Amino acid sequence: MIIHVDMDAFYASVEERDNPELVGQPVVVGGSPESRGVVAAANYVAREYGIHSAMPMSTAIKHCATAIRIPVRMDRYHEVSRQLRTIFNSYTPLVEPLALDEAFLDVSGCEALFGSAEVIAVEIKNRIRAELQLVASVGVAPNKFLAKLASDLEKPDGFVLVSTDNVQEFLDPLPVSRIWGVGKVTGAAFERLGLHTIGQLREIDSQQLEQRFGKMGQHVLALAHGIDDRPVVPDRAAKSISNETTFPRDICDAEILRSWLMDLTEQVAGRLRRSNLYARTVQLKIRYEDFQTYTRRVTLDDPTDVTRQIWDAAQSLLDNRLPERPIQVRLLGVGVSGLLEARPRQAGLFEDDHEQQGRRLDAATDMIKERFGSDAVRRGLTGHDQSSGNGSNE
């Protein structure tokens, strides 16, 4: 069985926990409206005003003039995320993080030690509340698709169990839009066919679906039957590490898109260092409002775990490798692959000044945070750095 843990309004909840005076107030975490900042997270009070993540902060303030804006404290959220990972790892080594605030856990081999998957999930949820004073929504199901879907159904503070014998009972009443990959365009196409629920979709002829939607039709139909064979893969066993986000509203502003790219890059680089891995290839994934999806990658001359080098590569791909078209972005992702547990050359002997500076900065930052806490030092990345140009495009 698979458990999906998804923290509720994570950034905003951490800020409320650290400053109880914020509880009950509309809280938004993100950049300044004067500098075209974007909402990284909004608590549930702010969401009642129509505020959501990826919204320009200036728009959020228009929705709610009394909203309390808190700057992003990424180091703090990383620290809490590490505490979450400690809880997860106490039950199973098979933990696959999707972001700082969510992860899959495969507990199939741990039930003899800790009890059923349901019991383990309840314990994890209770420990997060007791030890971290935070709230998580949890889904338990036979596979990743079902577990993630379950964790999202009763937010906030949700708990949904899908057993192996009630998969279709669980899925059939849900709207087709709940299936991964079904957005406005595909959803509208299903609507025109009279397919509103997953149960209705499941009854359609597979050949008809494939003729209309190609491989996407096969993918959707498999999920409609609750079929998802993907394993839970920990970072150290992964062939690649990636983070991506699907925006609740299309992003139409280049600077807002860049700020999200920076956040995703920092998360990926942090996961590399925590796993003692180095990456040789950096990949950008972008999906537009019409579901046209592009992936672009660059292979670095030397593998790295340096945040600045991964950022330079990702930014260059965003600026120079995409087709000319209006910015209406539905999904953005950053990934790394070609992972190595050791560098093929001795660090420090042949590095240029740029790489040495980045590595020293990472080392110093990690050391200070380890000794004095995550708030002792913060690293900033400018969105207008030039691409490093230290790799060859593929």
BELGINOR-V271740 format. One record per residue. N is the residue number from 1. RES is the residue in three letters. SS is DSSP state (a for helix, b for strand, c for the rest). Layout:
BEGIN
{{N RES SS} {N RES SS}}
END
This chain:
BEGIN
{{1 MET c} {2 ILE b} {3 ILE b} {4 HIS b} {5 VAL b} {6 ASP b} {7 MET b} {8 ASP c} {9 ALA c} {10 PHE a} {11 TYR a} {12 ALA a} {13 SER a} {14 VAL a} {15 GLU a} {16 GLU a} {17 ARG a} {18 ASP a} {19 ASN c} {20 PRO a} {21 GLU a} {22 LEU a} {23 VAL c} {24 GLY c} {25 GLN c} {26 PRO c} {27 VAL b} {28 VAL b} {29 VAL b} {30 GLY b} {31 GLY c} {32 SER c} {33 PRO a} {34 GLU a} {35 SER a} {36 ARG c} {37 GLY c} {38 VAL b} {39 VAL b} {40 ALA b} {41 ALA b} {42 ALA b} {43 ASN c} {44 TYR a} {45 VAL a} {46 ALA a} {47 ARG a} {48 GLU c} {49 TYR c} {50 GLY c} {51 ILE c} {52 HIS c} {53 SER c} {54 ALA c} {55 MET c} {56 PRO b} {57 MET a} {58 SER a} {59 THR a} {60 ALA a} {61 ILE a} {62 LYS a} {63 HIS a} {64 CYS c} {65 ALA c} {66 THR c} {67 ALA c} {68 ILE b} {69 ARG b} {70 ILE b} {71 PRO c} {72 VAL c} {73 ARG c} {74 MET a} {75 ASP a} {76 ARG a} {77 TYR a} {78 HIS a} {79 GLU a} {80 VAL a} {81 SER a} {82 ARG a} {83 GLN a} {84 LEU a} {85 ARG a} {86 THR a} {87 ILE a} {88 PHE a} {89 ASN a} {90 SER c} {91 TYR c} {92 THR c} {93 PRO c} {94 LEU c} {95 VAL b} {96 GLU b} {97 PRO b} {98 LEU b} {99 ALA b} {100 LEU c} {101 ASP c} {102 GLU b} {103 ALA b} {104 PHE b} {105 LEU b} {106 ASP b} {107 VAL c} {108 SER c} {109 GLY c} {110 CYS c} {111 GLU a} {112 ALA a} {113 LEU a} {114 PHE a} {115 GLY c} {116 SER c} {117 ALA a} {118 GLU a} {119 VAL a} {120 ILE a} {121 ALA a} {122 VAL a} {123 GLU a} {124 ILE a} {125 LYS a} {126 ASN a} {127 ARG a} {128 ILE a} {129 ARG a} {130 ALA a} {131 GLU a} {132 LEU a} {133 GLN c} {134 LEU c} {135 VAL c} {136 ALA b} {137 SER b} {138 VAL b} {139 GLY b} {140 VAL b} {141 ALA b} {142 PRO c} {143 ASN c} {144 LYS a} {145 PHE a} {146 LEU a} {147 ALA a} {148 LYS a} {149 LEU a} {150 ALA a} {151 SER a} {152 ASP a} {153 LEU a} {154 GLU c} {155 LYS c} {156 PRO c} {157 ASP c} {158 GLY c} {159 PHE b} {160 VAL b} {161 LEU b} {162 VAL c} {163 SER c} {164 THR c} {165 ASP c} {166 ASN c} {167 VAL a} {168 GLN a} {169 GLU a} {170 PHE a} {171 LEU a} {172 ASP c} {173 PRO c} {174 LEU c} {175 PRO b} {176 VAL a} {177 SER a} {178 ARG a} {179 ILE c} {180 TRP c} {181 GLY c} {182 VAL c} {183 GLY c} {184 LYS a} {185 VAL a} {186 THR a} {187 GLY a} {188 ALA a} {189 ALA a} {190 PHE a} {191 GLU a} {192 ARG a} {193 LEU c} {194 GLY c} {195 LEU c} {196 HIS c} {197 THR b} {198 ILE a} {199 GLY a} {200 GLN a} {201 LEU a} {202 ARG a} {203 GLU c} {204 ILE c} {205 ASP c} {206 SER a} {207 GLN a} {208 GLN a} {209 LEU a} {210 GLU a} {211 GLN a} {212 ARG a} {213 PHE a} {214 GLY c} {215 LYS a} {216 MET a} {217 GLY a} {218 GLN a} {219 HIS a} {220 VAL a} {221 LEU a} {222 ALA a} {223 LEU a} {224 ALA a} {225 HIS c} {226 GLY c} {227 ILE c} {228 ASP c} {229 ASP c} {230 ARG c} {231 PRO c} {232 VAL c} {233 VAL c} {234 PRO c} {235 ASP a} {236 ARG a} {237 ALA a} {238 ALA c} {239 LYS c} {240 SER b} {241 ILE b} {242 SER b} {243 ASN b} {244 GLU b} {245 THR b} {246 THR b} {247 PHE b} {248 PRO b} {249 ARG b} {250 ASP b} {251 ILE b} {252 CYS c} {253 ASP c} {254 ALA a} {255 GLU a} {256 ILE a} {257 LEU a} {258 ARG a} {259 SER a} {260 TRP a} {261 LEU a} {262 MET a} {263 ASP a} {264 LEU a} {265 THR a} {266 GLU a} {267 GLN a} {268 VAL a} {269 ALA a} {270 GLY a} {271 ARG a} {272 LEU a} {273 ARG a} {274 ARG a} {275 SER c} {276 ASN c} {277 LEU c} {278 TYR b} {279 ALA b} {280 ARG b} {281 THR b} {282 VAL b} {283 GLN b} {284 LEU b} {285 LYS b} {286 ILE b} {287 ARG b} {288 TYR b} {289 GLU c} {290 ASP c} {291 PHE c} {292 GLN c} {293 THR b} {294 TYR b} {295 THR b} {296 ARG b} {297 ARG b} {298 VAL b} {299 THR b} {300 LEU b} {301 ASP b} {302 ASP b} {303 PRO b} {304 THR b} {305 ASP c} {306 VAL c} {307 THR a} {308 ARG a} {309 GLN a} {310 ILE a} {311 TRP a} {312 ASP a} {313 ALA a} {314 ALA a} {315 GLN a} {316 SER a} {317 LEU a} {318 LEU a} {319 ASP a} {320 ASN a} {321 ARG c} {322 LEU c} {323 PRO c} {324 GLU c} {325 ARG c} {326 PRO c} {327 ILE c} {328 GLN c} {329 VAL b} {330 ARG b} {331 LEU b} {332 LEU b} {333 GLY b} {334 VAL b} {335 GLY b} {336 VAL b} {337 SER b} {338 GLY c} {339 LEU c} {340 LEU b} {341 GLU c} {342 ALA c} {343 ARG c} {344 PRO c} {345 ARG c} {346 GLN c} {347 ALA c} {348 GLY c} {349 LEU c} {350 PHE c} {351 GLU c} {352 ASP c} {353 ASP a} {354 HIS a} {355 GLU a} {356 GLN a} {357 GLN a} {358 GLY a} {359 ARG a} {360 ARG a} {361 LEU a} {362 ASP a} {363 ALA a} {364 ALA a} {365 THR a} {366 ASP a} {367 MET a} {368 ILE a} {369 LYS a} {370 GLU a} {371 ARG a} {372 PHE a} {373 GLY c} {374 SER a} {375 ASP a} {376 ALA a} {377 VAL c} {378 ARG c} {379 ARG c} {380 GLY c} {381 LEU c} {382 THR c} {383 GLY c} {384 HIS c} {385 ASP c} {386 GLN c} {387 SER c} {388 SER c} {389 GLY c} {390 ASN c} {391 GLY b} {392 SER b} {393 ASN b} {394 GLU c}}
END
